[in-house]
Amino acid sequence: MNELSPVFDRAAARIGQLSGHFINGAWQRGNAAPIDVIDPATETVIGQIASGGATEVDAAVNAARAAFERPEWSAMPAAQRERLLLRLADIVEQHQDEIAAIETLDNGMPYAIARQMAVGSAISSIRYNAGWPRRLNGETTPVSVPGNWHGYTTHDPLGVAALIVPWNAPFAITCTKVSAALAAGCTVVLKPAELAPMSGLRLAELVAEAGFPDGAVNVVTGLGTQAGAALVAHPGVDKISFTGSTATGQSILRESAGSLKRVSLELGGKSASIVFADADLAKAIPGVAMGIFGNSGQVCAAGSRLFLHDAVYDQFLEGLAAFAAKLVVGPGTRDGVHLGPLISAGQKSRVMGYVEAGKAEGASLLFGGDAPAGAGYFVNPTVFVDARPDMRIMREEIFGPVLSVMRFSDTDSLDDLARKANDSIYGLSAYVWTQNLAAAQAMAKKLRSGSVKINGSGMEFALPFGGFRQSGLGRENGRDGVEAFTETKAVMVGWS
Ligand code: NAD
């Protein structure tokens, strides 16, 4: 046990200071009653955030607008923007331990994972996006109208970007969005999730420390239905970049239609993993297991449906059970813990509701389906076999450590398999495990999802990420992710 170790003491003290909205480079407190923030491992209050609404959103959007228009930002050379982002990445890296501890107390994820994956990947995404200001070139285009013309395009920043973030990987998602928006030349109003807001607030301080001008990054905390909705409705917002549930994404699209705000949506998933008979099980078993149990299943791209070939069915499931038995579920502040709690009591009861639904609909529980006794919103890794495509556990996003398994055999063609994997309203990711790269490539072509990973998983910031169908609209990462914060402008110069 190291629950009282100094890094968590320092993080707890820092959390106590992160209260208020961060607007135009300064902390501001609102008048509304603050919202308690709870450590999901202990169910205790670790801090409070301000409950923002239309007034605070208006102040933040105005600050972002003024910063966007000031030459200090709008005329900043691309190389300077790059330098500021690289400096921000360095500063985040210097605070890696502290931010990871904040993330552990706030979100529940195990400290080692928070440090390497959450904060580590956030640093990588900032450094990746830092490369874009100087590379965001347009095109020159032959012009066919009469006369002599030079035709070219530019990618102009959209203006004020509202970034609305979920609680499942708060720091990583926040840094991806903030760095892409700033790289494109936008200014930002961030709305962190009320269930895990602390690392986003800490980022605002570090952005200021890196030397970004006041107003370039503002943060308004509060409830989605108040602070979030006010941002979506605000006429001064040019772009909404949202990550969260499909239902909220749909509501944001409806609410922003009147002003035709540009909208990017990264939403839910029900991603398929397909394990062929010739898969390297030594890699596929841990890969599939951590693809659904990692972050206690609270991952949009989680491989929550497993299609498993007959020939390796028993061997794979034995291996999966043995792997899962070694996973330690507990508070992320303890050494050696692999899986932390779910984010809230509501999320835990939602996940346990799906476990009951799976049993009631006739799936067989291979292991798990229960929760450790005591405080904290923990759920043990759970696997259902004999799942059918019409069951709720196969169709709906559970967002917990629950895997549903279906068997296939040689009588299923690749088209049959793709049809089963594609049979979802979602289309975020898919995972294929086989040593036959021709079959893998054929599957990659047939699968209708934004990403296909063959013999592995993980996030690559140079590749676009996003969903087909109800998994979203638009892409993050790669060139697409930065261009999503720009408008393309066509310029024609008549030269004689
Ligand atoms: P959520 O939709 O409840 O909340 C996300 C954010 O939106 C929060 O900041 C919340 O305060 C805000 N919000 C809620 N209602 C709003 C409204 N009416 N207007 C404006 N903002 C509003 O989602 P969640 O429960 O925090 O996150 C879990 C979901 O996020 C899952 O469905 C998961 O799949 C998805 N997710 C997707 C990705 C991706 O990249 N595709 C990544 C992570 C999580």
Residues whose N, C-alpha, C, O or C-beta is under 5 A from the ligand:
A	BS01	NAD	I164 V165 P166 W167 N168 K191 P192 A193 E194 G222 L223 G224 T225 G228 A229 V232 T243 G244 S245 T246 T248 S251 E266 L267 G268 G269 C300 S471
